[in-house]
Amino acid sequence: MTVMTARTVREIVVENPSATRIFERFGIDYCCGGSQLFEQACERSGVSVDEVLDSLQMEEETARAASQTHDWQNEPLGELIAHIKNTHHKYTREETVRLAALLQKVCSVHGKNHPELIGIRETFGWLSQELMTHLMKEEMVLFPYIARMEEAVIQKEPVLPAPFGSVQNPVAMMEHDHDSAGAALRSIRKASNDFTPPPDACVSYQTLYKALAAFEADLHQHIHLENNILFPRAIAMEKGR
């Protein structure tokens, strides 16, 4: 604790960008107030040092756990679905809200000198809406069917007919959505010069680009698990292979 409280807020977020989520939650200014010592920043925001430290530790442990590898090619599909929902869907929902607020903040300060930010905000706004609809369709339609199908196969019971004909039909729609999301992210990456902040970028601006890069990386992993593992395995299971 002594080591952490003796450091500045800026030092903490530079070393661990995910700490910005915790600071935002507690109202700690890591941008203009980045030179504050951690303990002073907590005091000025009226929050408990211990509570913020606990949250920072939990965030670090969550990131560490998410980085552990699994052989999803051989794990039960139900476990893979739970992982996708609890890790990637949860992250996507939380980060779209956080990034929308960051984009609004950065655009209000830097939008005049960096008009590309306005385009990035518009593209991300569209992407966020598309992703929310996409996640809902997966969680309410496709994922439950795959889980029921796997349970039937394990119990050696007949698989109930899918309301959408074949699992390949919603899979094709989800993959199309993935392609559209990928194109939007490529557009954002290009507009942001590969998420490279300009020389006059403040800490919030830098945090925004780091967060967008992290969002892209997570979505790539998310899409990989679905397109390359979950969907092909579900299709093969439906065909009885």
C-alpha positions in Angstrom: 0.0 0.0 0.0 2.8 2.4 0.9 4.4 2.0 -2.6 1.1 2.7 -4.3 0.1 5.7 -2.2 3.4 7.3 -2.8 3.0 7.3 -6.5 1.1 9.8 -8.7 -2.2 9.0 -10.4 -0.5 9.6 -13.7 2.3 7.1 -13.0 -0.3 4.5 -12.1 -2.4 4.8 -15.3 0.7 5.0 -17.5 1.9 1.6 -16.1 -1.6 0.1 -16.0 -4.1 1.6 -18.4 -7.0 -0.5 -17.0 -6.7 1.5 -13.8 -8.4 4.4 -15.6 -11.7 2.5 -15.4 -11.4 2.3 -11.6 -10.4 6.0 -11.3 -13.4 7.0 -13.4 -15.7 4.9 -11.3 -14.5 6.7 -8.1 -14.3 10.2 -9.7 -10.6 10.4 -9.4 -9.1 12.9 -11.9 -6.2 11.2 -13.7 -6.1 13.7 -16.5 -5.6 17.3 -15.3 -5.1 16.0 -11.8 -2.6 13.3 -12.8 0.2 14.9 -10.9 -1.6 14.2 -7.6 -0.3 11.5 -5.3 -2.7 8.6 -5.2 -3.6 9.1 -1.6 -4.2 12.8 -2.1 -6.4 12.1 -5.1 -8.5 9.6 -3.1 -8.9 12.2 -0.3 -10.0 15.0 -2.7 -12.6 12.7 -4.3 -13.9 11.7 -0.9 -13.2 7.9 -1.4 -11.5 5.4 0.8 -7.9 4.6 -0.2 -8.4 1.0 0.8 -11.5 0.7 -1.3 -9.8 2.0 -4.4 -6.8 -0.2 -3.8 -9.1 -3.3 -3.5 -10.8 -2.3 -6.8 -7.4 -1.9 -8.5 -6.3 -5.3 -7.3 -9.5 -6.9 -8.4 -9.1 -5.3 -11.9 -5.6 -6.7 -12.1 -6.7 -10.2 -11.1 -9.5 -10.1 -13.6 -7.2 -9.2 -16.4 -4.7 -11.9 -15.3 -7.5 -14.5 -15.2 -8.8 -13.5 -18.6 -5.3 -13.9 -20.1 -5.1 -17.6 -19.1 -5.4 -19.9 -22.0 -8.0 -22.6 -22.4 -8.3 -25.4 -24.9 -11.7 -24.2 -26.1 -11.6 -26.6 -29.0 -12.3 -29.4 -26.6 -14.1 -27.7 -23.7 -17.9 -28.2 -23.5 -19.7 -25.7 -25.7 -21.8 -24.6 -22.6 -18.5 -23.6 -20.9 -17.3 -21.7 -24.0 -20.6 -19.8 -24.2 -20.4 -18.9 -20.5 -16.9 -17.6 -21.0 -17.9 -15.5 -24.1 -20.8 -14.0 -22.2 -19.1 -13.4 -18.8 -15.8 -12.2 -20.4 -16.3 -10.7 -23.8 -20.0 -9.7 -23.8 -19.6 -8.1 -20.3 -16.5 -6.3 -21.4 -18.2 -5.0 -24.6 -21.2 -3.7 -22.7 -19.1 -1.9 -20.1 -16.5 -0.5 -22.5 -19.0 0.9 -25.0 -20.4 3.0 -22.2 -17.0 4.1 -21.0 -15.7 4.8 -24.5 -18.7 6.9 -25.4 -18.2 9.1 -22.4 -14.4 9.4 -23.2 -15.1 10.2 -26.8 -17.6 12.9 -25.8 -15.0 14.4 -23.3 -12.1 14.4 -25.8 -14.2 15.7 -28.7 -15.4 18.6 -26.6 -11.8 19.6 -25.9 -9.9 18.6 -29.0 -12.6 18.1 -31.7 -11.9 21.6 -33.2 -8.2 20.9 -33.8 -8.7 17.2 -34.6 -11.9 16.8 -36.6 -11.1 13.1 -37.1 -12.3 12.6 -33.6 -15.8 13.6 -34.6 -15.8 10.9 -37.3 -14.5 8.3 -34.8 -17.2 9.2 -32.4 -19.9 8.7 -35.1 -18.5 5.4 -36.2 -18.1 4.1 -32.7 -21.7 5.2 -31.9 -23.0 3.2 -34.8 -20.8 0.2 -33.8 -22.0 0.3 -30.2 -25.7 0.2 -31.3 -25.0 -2.7 -33.7 -23.0 -4.6 -31.1 -25.8 -4.3 -28.4 -28.3 -5.8 -30.9 -25.8 -8.5 -31.9 -25.2 -9.5 -28.3 -28.9 -9.7 -27.5 -29.5 -11.9 -30.5 -26.8 -14.3 -29.5 -27.8 -14.5 -25.9 -31.6 -14.8 -26.5 -31.6 -17.0 -29.6 -28.4 -18.7 -30.8 -26.6 -19.5 -27.6 -29.6 -21.1 -25.8 -30.2 -23.3 -28.8 -26.6 -24.4 -28.9 -26.6 -25.2 -25.2 -29.8 -27.2 -25.5 -28.5 -29.1 -28.5 -25.3 -30.0 -26.6 -27.3 -31.2 -23.6 -29.5 -33.4 -25.8 -26.4 -34.9 -27.5 -24.8 -35.6 -24.1 -28.0 -37.2 -22.8 -28.4 -39.1 -26.1 -31.8 -37.6 -26.7 -33.3 -36.3 -29.9 -32.3 -32.7 -30.7 -35.4 -30.5 -30.9 -35.9 -28.8 -34.3 -34.4 -25.3 -34.4 -37.0 -22.5 -34.9 -34.6 -21.0 -37.5 -34.3 -24.2 -39.6 -30.6 -24.9 -39.0 -28.0 -23.4 -36.7 -26.1 -22.3 -39.9 -28.7 -19.6 -40.5 -28.2 -17.5 -37.4 -24.5 -18.3 -37.6 -24.4 -16.7 -41.0 -26.1 -13.6 -39.7 -23.7 -13.4 -36.7 -20.7 -13.7 -39.0 -22.0 -11.0 -41.2 -22.3 -8.8 -38.1 -18.8 -9.6 -37.2 -17.6 -8.5 -40.6 -19.4 -5.2 -40.2 -17.9 -4.6 -36.8 -14.4 -5.4 -38.1 -14.8 -2.9 -40.9 -15.9 -0.2 -38.4 -12.9 -0.9 -36.2 -10.6 -0.7 -39.2 -12.1 2.6 -40.1 -11.5 3.9 -36.5 -7.9 2.6 -36.6 -7.2 4.3 -39.9 -8.8 7.6 -38.7 -6.8 7.5 -35.5 -3.5 6.8 -37.2 -3.3 3.3 -35.7 -4.4 4.7 -32.3 -1.5 7.1 -32.2 -2.3 10.2 -30.1 -1.1 13.6 -31.5 1.6 15.6 -29.7 -1.0 17.8 -28.0 -3.0 14.9 -26.7 -3.9 15.2 -23.0 -4.1 12.1 -20.7 -7.8 11.6 -21.5 -7.0 11.6 -25.2 -4.2 9.1 -24.7 -6.4 7.0 -22.6 -9.1 7.0 -25.3 -6.8 5.7 -27.9 -5.4 3.0 -25.6 -8.9 2.0 -24.7 -10.0 1.8 -28.4 -7.0 -0.4 -29.1 -7.8 -2.7 -26.2 -11.5 -2.8 -27.4 -10.4 -3.8 -30.8 -8.1 -6.5 -29.4 -10.8 -7.9 -27.2 -13.4 -7.9 -30.0 -10.9 -9.8 -32.3 -10.5 -12.5 -29.6 -14.3 -12.5 -29.1 -14.9 -13.0 -32.8 -12.2 -15.6 -33.1 -13.8 -17.7 -30.3 -17.2 -17.6 -32.1 -16.2 -17.8 -35.8 -13.4 -20.3 -35.5 -14.5 -22.5 -32.6 -18.0 -22.1 -31.3 -19.9 -21.8 -34.6 -18.0 -24.6 -36.5 -18.4 -27.0 -33.5 -22.1 -26.2 -33.2 -22.6 -26.8 -36.9 -20.7 -30.1 -36.8 -22.7 -31.2 -33.7 -26.0 -30.4 -35.5 -24.9 -32.6 -38.4 -23.9 -35.4 -36.0 -20.2 -35.4 -36.8 
